[in-house]
Amino acid sequence: MTYLQLSSWFVAVAALGGAGLALASRRQGPRPLAVLLTVIVLFVLTAAFDTAMIASGLFHYAQDPLLGVHIGLAPIEDFAYPLAGALLLPAVWTAMRARRRAPDRRSVDEEERR
């Protein structure tokens, strides 16, 4: 399995999970502009810090499973993980906030019994 295949599965699961959570929250999902800005910031940070860590010898990649495209020293496949996080985590946050704001079902059921 190449790094690109692994990254694709990771991003696909995060995107589907994020979309499902956004729909399940029954509210407006994460704001697209906020997600886009988050992706941009995370990509810049990933490019800078991955390049620094690879240059210092903290880790390296086998060249055969890589696509061959790099930003700095960071392979393009490394950018899948911040993308997945930026897609999934805002949806998780939105769903958790929607759940917290929803009326507590136990208290509603108790009121109905009285």
N, C-alpha and C positions, 0 to 999 in steps of 0.2 A: 504494500500500500504506500502510495506517495504522500508527501506532506499536503499536497493540494487536495487529494481525495479525503484525507482525514479532516482538513480544515473545512472542506465543503460540507461534510456531514455535520460538523460542529455548528457551522453557521445556519444550515438548514433547520436543525433541531431548535436552535435559539430563535430563529425567525418564526417558525411554526408555534413554538411555545409562547413567544411574545404576542403573536396575533391572537392565539387562543385566550390568553390571559386578558388582553385588551377587550375582546368580545365578551368574556365572562364577567368582566367588571361592570358591565351594563352602563358604563359611562364613557365619556370621551377618553380615548386612549392617550398615550403620551403625545405630546406636541411634536410634530415632525421637525420643526425648526430646532427645537431643543435637542432632539436625537441627532440631527445632522451636525450641529455645533459640537456635541459630545464626540461624535465619530471623528470630526476633524481634529479636535484637541488630542484625543487618544491616539490618532495616527501620527501626529507630530511627536508626541511623547514616545510612542513605540519606536519610531524611526531614530530618534535621538538616543534613547537609552539602550535599545538593542544594538545599535552601531557601537556605542561605547563599551557594552559588555562583550561583544564579539571581538572588538579591537583589543581589549585587554586580555583576551584569552579565557574568559570565564566559561564559555561554551562554544561549540562549533557544530555545524551541520554536515552530514554526509551529502556530498554533491549529487549523487545519482537520483535520489528521490525528490530533489528540488526542481522547480520549474525553470529556474535560472534568472529570474527577474529580481533585482535587488533595489531597495531604496536605502542609500548609504550602504552599510554592510548587511542590513536586515533583509532576509528573503521575503518576498511578497506574501508568502504563506503565513508569516508571523502576524500579519495585519488582520487575519480572520478572527483572532481571539478578542481583540478590542472591539471589532465590529459586532461579534456575537454578544458581547457584554452590553454594548450600547443598544442593541435591539431587545434583549431579554430583560435586563434589570429595570428600565423604566416601566415596562409592562407589569413586572412583579410589584413594583412600588404602587402603581395605579390600582392594581387589583387588591393589594393589601389595604390601601386607603379606602377603597369602595367597600370592602368587607367591614372595616372598622366603623364606617359611617352608616352602614345598614342597621336597621333596628334589630335588637337582640331578639331572636325568634323565641327563646324561652320566656322572656317577659311578655311578649305578645300572646303566646299560648296561655300563660297564666292569667292574663287579663280576660281572655275569652272564656275561661272556665268559671270566672266569678259571676 
